[in-house]
């Protein structure tokens, strides 16, 4: 099946820990994105990458890091510097103007 | 920062009625506009895209764009309970695929 796979679906993080969210796509899309959604809010862009080995900060990049070593993969690390990481994280990929989304990872700080 | 504003909702309509969802945007040079539907706990799915002034119809959905007024809307005809979801308006930025989202309007269609 072609698509975008995010894992895990649910993730719990202790205070001070770094955690990594996985995003893999087999759509052969060049561009990939990470968005964050808080309750009652729209999606806000964290990072995006238009090509392998290159990525740019979005609107809320502080406390997050990414890598793009392979076209298919765009993992997001939520570092301890992110003070309020509890949110729904969505990965997307695109070859045109409108991205398609993975199923999301719900991260909770415990 | 590009702003995308949606009518706050929630919006509640009876089955069979027309639901009207509205969105305004701040960047006058925006060229691409999208409506995503998001069911509770799920990821957004694209239902309509529009790039030119006027109306675009797809089944029960009609998107309307007025660039002079910086306004885009979504009409859902013959609303069904399965249309109950949050509808997100998104506007394209200068980078291909980079979108700016509104907060969403929650729609409930009651039988």
Interface residues (C-beta under 8 A of the other chain):
Chain A: X31 X33 X35 X40 X41 X42 X43 X44 X45 X48 X50 X58 X59 X90 X92 X94 X96 X97 X98 X99 X100 X101 X102 X103 X104
Chain B: X1 X4 X32 X34 X42 X43 X44 X45 X46 X49 X88 X90 X92 X95 X96 X97 X98 X99 X101 X102 X103 X104
